[in-house]
């Protein structure tokens, strides 16, 4: 029993010493961790000109139109991304949408800062596998991101 405890102790100490040995410069700084928070202040208005809770599209180019609000800062987002996640769980991310004025959001939420909360993404779906995809709007920040799960399922035929 004493030999077992000694062996485990030696392994634990060796493991603690070896941690970080692969750092070339000896630095132990870790990459900044991003925390994801959920929000429900977004919507996908149409995908490929179609609406509904399930949208069927052929592979190819598609427009994703909708809106998202940066609830953490109570304003239009500085950046918006669109994430499609299929059954394999690996998201495909689209960036750089056209920003669209949404005066209806100002009226609905009573906040002038929401005017530039609309978006229109052009997404090339031709390389994606056929099947169902969840549609998530992401508002990235420096140390955290807001994720908004849309109420639309995209099915690529």
C-alpha positions in Angstrom: 0.0 0.0 0.0 2.8 2.4 0.9 4.5 1.6 -2.4 1.3 2.4 -4.3 1.0 5.8 -2.6 4.6 6.5 -3.3 4.2 5.6 -7.0 1.1 7.8 -7.4 2.9 10.7 -5.6 5.9 10.4 -8.0 3.5 10.4 -11.0 1.6 13.4 -9.7 4.8 15.4 -9.1 6.3 14.4 -12.4 3.1 15.4 -14.2 3.0 18.8 -12.4 6.6 19.4 -13.4 6.1 18.4 -17.0 3.1 20.7 -17.5 4.0 23.4 -20.0 7.2 21.7 -21.3 6.0 22.1 -24.9 6.0 25.9 -24.6 8.8 27.1 -26.9 9.3 30.4 -25.0 8.6 29.1 -21.6 5.5 31.2 -21.4 2.4 29.7 -19.8 -0.1 32.2 -21.0 -3.2 30.6 -22.1 -5.5 31.7 -25.0 -8.3 34.0 -24.0 -11.4 32.0 -23.1 -14.7 33.1 -24.7 -17.9 32.6 -22.8 -21.1 32.1 -24.7 -24.4 33.5 -23.4 -27.9 32.8 -24.8 -30.2 35.5 -25.9 -33.6 35.4 -27.6 -33.5 38.9 -29.2 -33.0 37.8 -32.8 -35.0 36.4 -35.7 -34.5 34.9 -39.1 -37.2 36.5 -41.3 -36.4 34.5 -44.5 -34.0 32.1 -46.0 -33.7 32.0 -49.8 -36.9 34.1 -49.9 -38.8 31.4 -47.9 -40.4 31.7 -44.5 -41.7 29.2 -42.0 -40.4 27.0 -39.2 -38.8 24.6 -41.7 -37.2 25.9 -44.9 -36.2 23.5 -47.7 -33.5 24.7 -50.1 -31.3 23.2 -52.8 -27.6 23.5 -52.6 -26.2 26.8 -53.9 -26.4 30.5 -52.9 -29.0 31.6 -50.3 -29.9 34.9 -48.6 -30.5 34.8 -44.9 -32.4 37.9 -43.8 -33.2 38.8 -40.2 -32.2 40.8 -37.2 -30.2 40.5 -33.9 -29.9 42.8 -30.9 -26.8 43.1 -28.7 -28.6 42.8 -25.4 -25.4 43.1 -23.4 -24.9 46.6 -24.6 -28.5 47.5 -25.7 -27.5 48.5 -29.2 -27.1 47.2 -32.7 -24.3 44.6 -32.9 -20.8 45.7 -34.1 -20.4 42.3 -35.7 -22.9 39.5 -36.6 -22.1 36.0 -37.7 -24.4 33.2 -38.9 -23.7 29.7 -37.8 -25.3 26.6 -39.4 -24.8 23.3 -37.5 -25.7 20.0 -39.0 -25.9 16.5 -37.4 -22.1 16.2 -37.2 -22.1 19.1 -34.8 -19.4 21.2 -36.6 -20.7 24.7 -37.3 -20.2 26.5 -40.6 -19.8 30.2 -40.0 -20.7 33.0 -42.4 -19.4 36.6 -41.8 -19.7 40.1 -43.1 -23.5 40.6 -43.7 -25.0 43.6 -45.3 -26.4 45.7 -42.5 -30.1 46.7 -42.9 -32.0 49.4 -41.2 -34.9 48.1 -39.0 -37.1 51.0 -37.9 -39.6 48.3 -36.8 -37.2 47.3 -34.0 -37.0 50.8 -32.7 -40.8 50.9 -32.5 -41.1 47.4 -30.9 -38.4 47.9 -28.3 -38.4 51.6 -27.9 -34.6 52.0 -28.4 -33.1 54.2 -31.2 -29.9 52.2 -30.9 -31.5 49.2 -32.6 -31.8 50.8 -36.1 -28.8 49.0 -37.6 -29.8 45.6 -36.2 -30.9 44.1 -39.5 -28.8 41.8 -41.6 -28.6 40.0 -44.9 -26.1 37.2 -45.3 -25.2 35.7 -48.7 -24.2 32.1 -48.0 -22.9 29.5 -50.3 -24.5 26.2 -49.3 -23.1 24.2 -52.2 -20.4 22.5 -50.1 -22.7 21.5 -47.3 -24.1 18.0 -46.9 -27.8 17.4 -47.5 -29.7 17.3 -44.2 -31.0 19.5 -41.4 -29.2 22.5 -40.0 -29.8 24.7 -36.9 -29.5 28.4 -37.6 -27.8 30.5 -34.9 -27.0 34.2 -34.9 -23.8 35.0 -33.1 -22.8 38.4 -31.8 -19.1 38.1 -30.9 -17.5 40.2 -28.2 -13.9 40.5 -26.8 -14.4 37.9 -24.0 -17.9 36.7 -24.6 -20.4 36.0 -27.4 -24.2 36.2 -27.5 -25.8 33.2 -29.3 -29.3 33.3 -30.5 -30.9 30.1 -31.6 -33.5 30.9 -34.3 -36.8 29.1 -34.6 -36.1 28.0 -38.1 -34.7 24.6 -39.2 -32.9 24.7 -42.6 -33.0 21.5 -44.7 -30.6 21.3 -47.5 -31.9 18.9 -50.2 
